[in-house]
Amino acid sequence: MSLSDRCARAVNIADLRLLARRRLPRAAFDYIDGGAEAEVTLRENSRAFEDVVLRPRSAVVTSQTDLGTTVLGQDLALPVLLAPVGSCRMFYPRGEAVAARAAGAAGTAYVLSTLSGTRLEEVKAASSGPCWYQLYLCGGRQAALAAIARAKAAGFSALVVTIDTPVPGLREKDLRNGVKELLSGNPFAAFPYVWQFLARPRWLAAFLADGGLMKFPNVVLPDGPMPYADVGTALAESVVCWDDLRWIREVWSGPIVIKGVHTADDARRAVDAGASAVVVSNHGGRQLDGVAATLRVLPEVVAAVGGRIEVLLDGGIRRGSDIVKALCLGARAVLVGRAYAYGLGAGGEAGVARAIEILRADLLRTLKLLGCASVGELDGSYVEAPPHWRGVQP
């Protein structure tokens, strides 16, 4: 059975996760699947949706259901964007371009990570929909300025500035899988961990045919693209502070989205800094473990911005009902990362397309069962959330 046939049989995102686990080497799968430290926040991001109860309207006919929305002035066919996920070429050849093409075909936006293994120009050309560029300051200001200029010239319509990565989180699965040793260039240190890749010969052949261990072509240093092994050091040396928004604004005339907002104070600072939107995000539970689930802090952020800018959310989205709950609590749209990365690892473009279709079908069904004709009509009356969540009215 082909990869696309297997993906077509997936009933939910969990099925795609299992398919990705079977196809990918352990180190690559755990890179998608794992979180920081004890993975408390990783689990809580998904579990928190269980604390929000849906309140349907019965005996309502919804023959025509509208999933469309507008984010930053751009029309989208559904309120789901593909979040920035680094190193997608580990999951499938030209992974970022493949995912962007699937997003465009579905009528939604794709957000490209700075730490992409594919040139941003290639990614933008692959998509028929909007593309945003996510910015780390890896390599310093000059490298960032060059990337911003390239993104502008290529037609990226928004800049996403991530503020929650002063250092990489402690991802213990990566340590156990020997990622440091595999990237060290020392064959003796790497040897005990090579079995992971030899156990997946088809993946390995495709990976090598795609160029093998990548560099980051969108982070150009004086001596060329940044090597893959430099990621941790580069992030530690490229901390984003609020003052950086001033010079970023000077060189980027389009919308700026601040990703990694987790408190009301940071939400207000983002408004003051001229952001057009914020993403309520804890980096998928991959940075600081023990912080609250993003859904739980969403009402606090929504209340803080007071409608002055748009609020997006990522973290833990696995079903259409999760999307509905986030929209009811004030999100304009959601970003999904792992949900489509599982699909990419399972079967490339077919897997990403299937992940989007699963969420779209879930969302449509949930709206009909709620008796709601469009995502634009969703509000707090369709859910019951814990009253102690800040910003939620008892």
LUMGU-293166 format. One record per residue (C-alpha): residue in three letters; x, y, z. Coordinates in nm, 3 decimals. Layout:
! residues N
{"Ala"; {X; Y; Z}} ...
END
This chain:
! residues 394
{"Met"; {0.000; 0.000; 0.000}} {"Ser"; {0.134; 0.343; -0.094}} {"Leu"; {0.196; 0.621; 0.157}} {"Ser"; {-0.091; 0.825; 0.014}} {"Asp"; {-0.330; 0.529; 0.044}} {"Arg"; {-0.229; 0.476; 0.406}} {"Cys"; {-0.283; 0.843; 0.483}} {"Ala"; {-0.622; 0.839; 0.312}} {"Arg"; {-0.733; 0.567; 0.556}} {"Ala"; {-0.640; 0.775; 0.862}} {"Val"; {-0.950; 0.858; 1.063}} {"Asn"; {-0.795; 1.117; 1.293}} {"Ile"; {-0.469; 1.295; 1.368}} {"Ala"; {-0.369; 1.017; 1.608}} {"Asp"; {-0.375; 0.774; 1.314}} {"Leu"; {-0.137; 0.998; 1.120}} {"Arg"; {0.088; 1.010; 1.425}} {"Leu"; {0.112; 0.631; 1.426}} {"Leu"; {0.190; 0.625; 1.054}} {"Ala"; {0.464; 0.884; 1.103}} {"Arg"; {0.609; 0.682; 1.389}} {"Arg"; {0.631; 0.373; 1.167}} {"Arg"; {0.798; 0.556; 0.878}} {"Leu"; {1.042; 0.792; 1.051}} {"Pro"; {1.362; 0.715; 1.241}} {"Arg"; {1.321; 0.748; 1.614}} {"Ala"; {1.519; 1.073; 1.635}} {"Ala"; {1.310; 1.239; 1.362}} {"Phe"; {0.977; 1.121; 1.506}} {"Asp"; {1.068; 1.226; 1.859}} {"Tyr"; {1.167; 1.568; 1.726}} {"Ile"; {0.803; 1.614; 1.618}} {"Asp"; {0.644; 1.433; 1.907}} {"Gly"; {0.851; 1.533; 2.208}} {"Gly"; {0.842; 1.826; 2.444}} {"Ala"; {1.056; 1.982; 2.713}} {"Glu"; {1.164; 1.811; 3.034}} {"Ala"; {0.879; 1.604; 3.187}} {"Glu"; {0.643; 1.710; 2.903}} {"Val"; {0.381; 1.835; 3.147}} {"Thr"; {0.292; 2.136; 2.932}} {"Leu"; {0.299; 1.924; 2.616}} {"Arg"; {0.027; 1.698; 2.759}} {"Glu"; {-0.167; 1.980; 2.920}} {"Asn"; {-0.198; 2.171; 2.592}} {"Ser"; {-0.423; 1.896; 2.458}} {"Arg"; {-0.588; 1.794; 2.784}} {"Ala"; {-0.706; 2.149; 2.861}} {"Phe"; {-0.963; 2.126; 2.582}} {"Glu"; {-1.144; 1.868; 2.795}} {"Asp"; {-1.213; 2.140; 3.053}} {"Val"; {-1.425; 2.336; 2.804}} {"Val"; {-1.776; 2.200; 2.745}} {"Leu"; {-1.975; 2.264; 2.428}} {"Arg"; {-2.332; 2.404; 2.451}} {"Pro"; {-2.524; 2.316; 2.133}} {"Arg"; {-2.844; 2.469; 1.995}} {"Ser"; {-3.079; 2.190; 1.894}} {"Ala"; {-3.344; 2.177; 1.621}} {"Val"; {-3.142; 2.418; 1.408}} {"Val"; {-3.106; 2.358; 1.034}} {"Thr"; {-2.759; 2.446; 0.905}} {"Ser"; {-2.763; 2.328; 0.544}} {"Gln"; {-2.502; 2.589; 0.448}} {"Thr"; {-2.208; 2.613; 0.686}} {"Asp"; {-1.934; 2.871; 0.629}} {"Leu"; {-1.586; 2.782; 0.752}} {"Gly"; {-1.419; 3.087; 0.600}} {"Thr"; {-1.257; 3.366; 0.795}} {"Thr"; {-1.026; 3.660; 0.751}} {"Val"; {-0.688; 3.686; 0.921}} {"Leu"; {-0.478; 4.001; 0.882}} {"Gly"; {-0.709; 4.104; 0.599}} {"Gln"; {-0.656; 3.783; 0.403}} {"Asp"; {-0.946; 3.551; 0.325}} {"Leu"; {-0.891; 3.191; 0.433}} {"Ala"; {-1.110; 2.892; 0.355}} {"Leu"; {-1.089; 2.773; 0.716}} {"Pro"; {-0.957; 2.919; 1.043}} {"Val"; {-0.656; 2.689; 1.055}} {"Leu"; {-0.304; 2.798; 0.955}} {"Leu"; {0.001; 2.572; 0.936}} {"Ala"; {0.242; 2.679; 1.209}} {"Pro"; {0.618; 2.714; 1.163}} {"Val"; {0.793; 2.381; 1.218}} {"Gly"; {1.170; 2.370; 1.175}} {"Ser"; {1.370; 2.106; 0.992}} {"Cys"; {1.078; 1.964; 0.794}} {"Arg"; {1.317; 1.810; 0.544}} {"Met"; {1.388; 1.551; 0.813}} {"Phe"; {1.030; 1.432; 0.778}} {"Tyr"; {0.995; 1.433; 0.399}} {"Pro"; {1.202; 1.559; 0.103}} {"Arg"; {1.153; 1.935; 0.046}} {"Gly"; {0.918; 1.914; 0.343}} {"Glu"; {0.848; 2.285; 0.379}} {"Ala"; {0.758; 2.329; 0.012}} {"Val"; {0.542; 2.017; 0.024}} {"Ala"; {0.349; 2.144; 0.328}} {"Ala"; {0.310; 2.492; 0.180}} {"Arg"; {0.165; 2.345; -0.138}} {"Ala"; {-0.092; 2.147; 0.062}} {"Ala"; {-0.185; 2.456; 0.264}} {"Gly"; {-0.238; 2.661; -0.051}} {"Ala"; {-0.450; 2.388; -0.208}} {"Ala"; {-0.669; 2.389; 0.105}} {"Gly"; {-0.712; 2.766; 0.088}} {"Thr"; {-0.518; 2.851; 0.400}} {"Ala"; {-0.186; 3.008; 0.502}} {"Tyr"; {0.151; 2.850; 0.567}} {"Val"; {0.405; 2.992; 0.812}} {"Leu"; {0.767; 2.912; 0.726}} {"Ser"; {1.024; 2.868; 1.001}} {"Thr"; {1.358; 3.050; 0.986}} {"Leu"; {1.506; 2.707; 1.060}} {"Ser"; {1.376; 2.564; 0.735}} {"Gly"; {1.584; 2.330; 0.526}} {"Thr"; {1.429; 2.470; 0.207}} {"Arg"; {1.490; 2.813; 0.055}} {"Leu"; {1.209; 3.056; 0.132}} {"Glu"; {1.172; 3.146; -0.236}} {"Glu"; {1.103; 2.782; -0.323}} {"Val"; {0.847; 2.753; -0.045}} {"Lys"; {0.658; 3.065; -0.153}} {"Ala"; {0.656; 2.950; -0.515}} {"Ala"; {0.508; 2.616; -0.410}} {"Ser"; {0.201; 2.767; -0.244}} {"Ser"; {-0.105; 2.917; -0.407}} {"Gly"; {-0.209; 3.070; -0.075}} {"Pro"; {-0.069; 3.324; 0.170}} {"Cys"; {0.271; 3.258; 0.328}} {"Trp"; {0.412; 3.419; 0.641}} {"Tyr"; {0.777; 3.416; 0.745}} {"Gln"; {0.867; 3.332; 1.105}} {"Leu"; {1.174; 3.518; 1.223}} {"Tyr"; {1.449; 3.416; 1.461}} {"Leu"; {1.749; 3.644; 1.490}} {"Cys"; {1.988; 3.355; 1.424}} {"Gly"; {2.316; 3.482; 1.287}} {"Gly"; {2.259; 3.833; 1.419}} {"Arg"; {2.086; 4.140; 1.283}} {"Gln"; {2.255; 4.137; 0.943}} {"Ala"; {2.145; 3.781; 0.870}} {"Ala"; {1.794; 3.868; 0.986}} {"Leu"; {1.782; 4.180; 0.768}} {"Ala"; {1.886; 3.975; 0.467}} {"Ala"; {1.616; 3.716; 0.537}} {"Ile"; {1.351; 3.986; 0.584}} {"Ala"; {1.447; 4.143; 0.253}} {"Arg"; {1.426; 3.806; 0.077}} {"Ala"; {1.088; 3.730; 0.235}} {"Lys"; {0.952; 4.066; 0.125}} {"Ala"; {1.079; 4.018; -0.230}} {"Ala"; {0.939; 3.666; -0.249}} {"Gly"; {0.589; 3.781; -0.150}} {"Phe"; {0.553; 3.671; 0.211}} {"Ser"; {0.267; 3.876; 0.350}} {"Ala"; {0.336; 3.879; 0.727}} {"Leu"; {0.634; 3.850; 0.958}} {"Val"; {0.601; 3.630; 1.267}} {"Val"; {0.849; 3.722; 1.541}} {"Thr"; {0.896; 3.445; 1.797}} {"Ile"; {0.980; 3.574; 2.145}} {"Asp"; {0.990; 3.261; 2.363}} {"Thr"; {1.324; 3.104; 2.267}} {"Pro"; {1.610; 3.277; 2.452}} {"Val"; {1.760; 2.928; 2.473}} {"Pro"; {1.633; 2.593; 2.344}} {"Gly"; {1.420; 2.399; 2.590}} {"Leu"; {1.556; 2.080; 2.743}} {"Arg"; {1.416; 1.814; 2.511}} {"Glu"; {1.523; 1.497; 2.683}} {"Lys"; {1.421; 1.265; 2.401}} {"Asp"; {1.667; 1.439; 2.171}} {"Leu"; {1.944; 1.377; 2.424}} {"Arg"; {1.854; 1.008; 2.457}} {"Asn"; {1.842; 0.971; 2.079}} {"Gly"; {2.196; 1.105; 2.048}} {"Val"; {2.113; 1.413; 1.846}} {"Lys"; {2.419; 1.594; 1.982}} {"Glu"; {2.648; 1.304; 1.896}} {"Leu"; {2.493; 1.258; 1.552}} {"Leu"; {2.562; 1.622; 1.471}} {"Ser"; {2.910; 1.626; 1.624}} {"Gly"; {3.093; 1.504; 1.312}} {"Asn"; {3.264; 1.242; 1.527}} {"Pro"; {3.185; 0.899; 1.376}} {"Phe"; {3.283; 0.716; 1.694}} {"Ala"; {3.044; 0.923; 1.905}} {"Ala"; {2.765; 0.893; 1.647}} {"Phe"; {2.802; 0.519; 1.583}} {"Pro"; {2.577; 0.393; 1.870}} {"Tyr"; {2.286; 0.597; 1.736}} {"Val"; {2.311; 0.524; 1.363}} {"Trp"; {2.085; 0.217; 1.393}} {"Gln"; {1.780; 0.444; 1.406}} {"Phe"; {1.837; 0.545; 1.045}} {"Leu"; {1.949; 0.208; 0.915}} {"Ala"; {1.623; 0.065; 1.048}} {"Arg"; {1.433; 0.295; 0.809}} {"Pro"; {1.607; 0.231; 0.475}} {"Arg"; {1.337; 0.390; 0.257}} {"Trp"; {1.338; 0.705; 0.464}} {"Leu"; {1.719; 0.709; 0.462}} {"Ala"; {1.737; 0.673; 0.083}} {"Ala"; {1.492; 0.960; 0.034}} {"Phe"; {1.675; 1.175; 0.289}} {"Leu"; {2.011; 1.122; 0.122}} {"Ala"; {1.862; 1.185; -0.223}} {"Asp"; {1.729; 1.517; -0.088}} {"Gly"; {2.081; 1.622; 0.012}} {"Gly"; {2.121; 1.452; 0.349}} {"Leu"; {2.200; 1.657; 0.659}} {"Met"; {2.076; 2.005; 0.578}} {"Lys"; {2.198; 2.352; 0.637}} {"Phe"; {1.964; 2.646; 0.692}} {"Pro"; {1.953; 2.834; 0.359}} {"Asn"; {1.751; 3.124; 0.500}} {"Val"; {2.017; 3.208; 0.761}} {"Val"; {2.313; 3.318; 0.555}} {"Leu"; {2.631; 3.387; 0.752}} {"Pro"; {2.952; 3.542; 0.611}} {"Asp"; {3.081; 3.193; 0.529}} {"Gly"; {2.752; 3.059; 0.392}} {"Pro"; {2.425; 2.905; 0.520}} {"Met"; {2.419; 2.823; 0.890}} {"Pro"; {2.508; 2.458; 0.961}} {"Tyr"; {2.247; 2.243; 1.129}} {"Ala"; {2.469; 2.178; 1.431}} {"Asp"; {2.475; 2.547; 1.523}} {"Val"; {2.105; 2.577; 1.617}} {"Gly"; {2.134; 2.577; 1.996}} {"Thr"; {2.421; 2.824; 2.004}} {"Ala"; {2.253; 3.046; 1.747}} {"Leu"; {1.930; 3.069; 1.945}} {"Ala"; {2.115; 3.148; 2.268}} {"Glu"; {2.298; 3.429; 2.091}} {"Ser"; {1.991; 3.577; 1.922}} {"Val"; {1.746; 3.662; 2.199}} {"Val"; {1.461; 3.883; 2.081}} {"Cys"; {1.371; 4.176; 2.307}} {"Trp"; {1.097; 4.434; 2.273}} {"Asp"; {1.344; 4.696; 2.149}} {"Asp"; {1.414; 4.476; 1.846}} {"Leu"; {1.061; 4.538; 1.726}} {"Arg"; {1.161; 4.895; 1.644}} {"Trp"; {1.420; 4.812; 1.379}} {"Ile"; {1.215; 4.517; 1.254}} {"Arg"; {0.924; 4.754; 1.200}} {"Glu"; {1.151; 4.993; 1.009}} {"Val"; {1.245; 4.729; 0.751}} {"Trp"; {0.917; 4.536; 0.734}} {"Ser"; {0.620; 4.742; 0.626}} {"Gly"; {0.365; 4.462; 0.644}} {"Pro"; {0.184; 4.305; 0.940}} {"Ile"; {0.394; 4.179; 1.231}} {"Val"; {0.271; 3.890; 1.443}} {"Ile"; {0.423; 3.829; 1.788}} {"Lys"; {0.437; 3.456; 1.867}} {"Gly"; {0.494; 3.327; 2.217}} {"Val"; {0.260; 3.555; 2.413}} {"His"; {0.143; 3.388; 2.731}} {"Thr"; {0.037; 3.667; 2.967}} {"Ala"; {-0.176; 3.980; 2.962}} {"Asp"; {0.131; 4.197; 3.019}} {"Asp"; {0.308; 4.064; 2.711}} {"Ala"; {-0.011; 4.096; 2.510}} {"Arg"; {-0.034; 4.466; 2.598}} {"Arg"; {0.335; 4.515; 2.517}} {"Ala"; {0.277; 4.357; 2.177}} {"Val"; {-0.005; 4.603; 2.111}} {"Asp"; {0.217; 4.893; 2.217}} {"Ala"; {0.496; 4.763; 1.990}} {"Gly"; {0.267; 4.787; 1.688}} {"Ala"; {0.188; 4.420; 1.636}} {"Ser"; {-0.107; 4.336; 1.414}} {"Ala"; {-0.168; 4.007; 1.592}} {"Val"; {-0.035; 3.782; 1.865}} {"Val"; {-0.012; 3.406; 1.887}} {"Val"; {-0.090; 3.264; 2.228}} {"Ser"; {0.176; 2.996; 2.233}} {"Asn"; {0.409; 2.806; 2.464}} {"His"; {0.601; 2.662; 2.169}} {"Gly"; {0.403; 2.341; 2.179}} {"Gly"; {0.538; 2.259; 2.523}} {"Arg"; {0.892; 2.249; 2.384}} {"Gln"; {1.042; 2.539; 2.580}} {"Leu"; {0.952; 2.607; 2.945}} {"Asp"; {0.782; 2.305; 3.098}} {"Gly"; {0.522; 2.367; 3.367}} {"Val"; {0.353; 2.669; 3.210}} {"Ala"; {-0.022; 2.672; 3.160}} {"Ala"; {-0.190; 2.533; 2.852}} {"Thr"; {-0.242; 2.794; 2.584}} {"Leu"; {-0.619; 2.747; 2.584}} {"Arg"; {-0.625; 2.829; 2.955}} {"Val"; {-0.448; 3.164; 2.910}} {"Leu"; {-0.630; 3.256; 2.589}} {"Pro"; {-0.914; 3.443; 2.768}} {"Glu"; {-0.658; 3.648; 2.963}} {"Val"; {-0.481; 3.755; 2.643}} {"Val"; {-0.807; 3.827; 2.460}} {"Ala"; {-0.923; 4.048; 2.746}} {"Ala"; {-0.588; 4.230; 2.756}} {"Val"; {-0.583; 4.326; 2.388}} {"Gly"; {-0.944; 4.437; 2.401}} {"Gly"; {-1.008; 4.388; 2.030}} {"Arg"; {-0.725; 4.618; 1.923}} {"Ile"; {-0.540; 4.339; 1.742}} {"Glu"; {-0.617; 3.983; 1.637}} {"Val"; {-0.544; 3.690; 1.867}} {"Leu"; {-0.439; 3.351; 1.734}} {"Leu"; {-0.366; 3.034; 1.930}} {"Asp"; {-0.153; 2.725; 1.889}} {"Gly"; {-0.087; 2.425; 2.110}} {"Gly"; {-0.267; 2.094; 2.141}} {"Ile"; {-0.507; 2.121; 1.847}} {"Arg"; {-0.597; 1.770; 1.736}} {"Arg"; {-0.970; 1.788; 1.651}} {"Gly"; {-1.220; 2.024; 1.496}} {"Ser"; {-1.391; 2.064; 1.831}} {"Asp"; {-1.062; 2.198; 1.968}} {"Ile"; {-1.068; 2.466; 1.698}} {"Val"; {-1.426; 2.556; 1.787}} {"Lys"; {-1.344; 2.591; 2.155}} {"Ala"; {-1.051; 2.821; 2.081}} {"Leu"; {-1.265; 3.040; 1.853}} {"Cys"; {-1.542; 3.057; 2.112}} {"Leu"; {-1.290; 3.180; 2.369}} {"Gly"; {-1.178; 3.462; 2.143}} {"Ala"; {-0.918; 3.333; 1.899}} {"Arg"; {-0.947; 3.461; 1.545}} {"Ala"; {-0.794; 3.140; 1.412}} {"Val"; {-0.560; 2.864; 1.525}} {"Leu"; {-0.220; 2.742; 1.412}} {"Val"; {-0.145; 2.370; 1.400}} {"Gly"; {0.207; 2.230; 1.406}} {"Arg"; {0.227; 1.868; 1.516}} {"Ala"; {-0.107; 1.785; 1.352}} {"Tyr"; {0.027; 1.851; 1.003}} {"Ala"; {0.386; 1.746; 1.083}} {"Tyr"; {0.255; 1.398; 1.164}} {"Gly"; {0.091; 1.397; 0.822}} {"Leu"; {0.410; 1.517; 0.656}} {"Gly"; {0.609; 1.243; 0.826}} {"Ala"; {0.346; 0.985; 0.739}} {"Gly"; {0.316; 1.058; 0.369}} {"Gly"; {0.439; 1.394; 0.248}} {"Glu"; {0.188; 1.618; 0.073}} {"Ala"; {-0.083; 1.352; 0.087}} {"Gly"; {-0.038; 1.330; 0.463}} {"Val"; {-0.053; 1.706; 0.514}} {"Ala"; {-0.360; 1.728; 0.292}} {"Arg"; {-0.524; 1.449; 0.491}} {"Ala"; {-0.446; 1.623; 0.823}} {"Ile"; {-0.609; 1.943; 0.697}} {"Glu"; {-0.908; 1.752; 0.562}} {"Ile"; {-0.956; 1.569; 0.893}} {"Leu"; {-0.962; 1.900; 1.081}} {"Arg"; {-1.187; 2.061; 0.819}} {"Ala"; {-1.439; 1.775; 0.831}} {"Asp"; {-1.428; 1.775; 1.214}} {"Leu"; {-1.486; 2.149; 1.221}} {"Leu"; {-1.778; 2.130; 0.978}} {"Arg"; {-1.944; 1.848; 1.169}} {"Thr"; {-1.897; 2.022; 1.504}} {"Leu"; {-2.055; 2.343; 1.376}} {"Lys"; {-2.357; 2.154; 1.242}} {"Leu"; {-2.400; 1.966; 1.569}} {"Leu"; {-2.373; 2.297; 1.757}} {"Gly"; {-2.643; 2.450; 1.539}} {"Cys"; {-2.405; 2.722; 1.426}} {"Ala"; {-2.400; 2.831; 1.061}} {"Ser"; {-2.049; 2.981; 1.046}} {"Val"; {-1.725; 3.019; 1.237}} {"Gly"; {-1.794; 3.392; 1.247}} {"Glu"; {-2.098; 3.331; 1.467}} {"Leu"; {-1.908; 3.135; 1.731}} {"Asp"; {-1.885; 3.309; 2.067}} {"Gly"; {-1.870; 3.235; 2.437}} {"Ser"; {-2.235; 3.129; 2.449}} {"Tyr"; {-2.144; 2.802; 2.274}} {"Val"; {-1.906; 2.688; 2.547}} {"Glu"; {-1.875; 2.664; 2.922}} {"Ala"; {-1.521; 2.726; 3.046}} {"Pro"; {-1.387; 2.709; 3.402}} {"Pro"; {-1.468; 3.044; 3.567}} {"His"; {-1.123; 3.068; 3.727}} {"Trp"; {-0.962; 3.105; 3.384}} {"Arg"; {-0.872; 3.472; 3.373}} {"Gly"; {-1.095; 3.678; 3.146}} {"Val"; {-1.378; 3.420; 3.153}} {"Gln"; {-1.696; 3.556; 3.306}} {"Pro"; {-1.857; 3.319; 3.562}} 
END
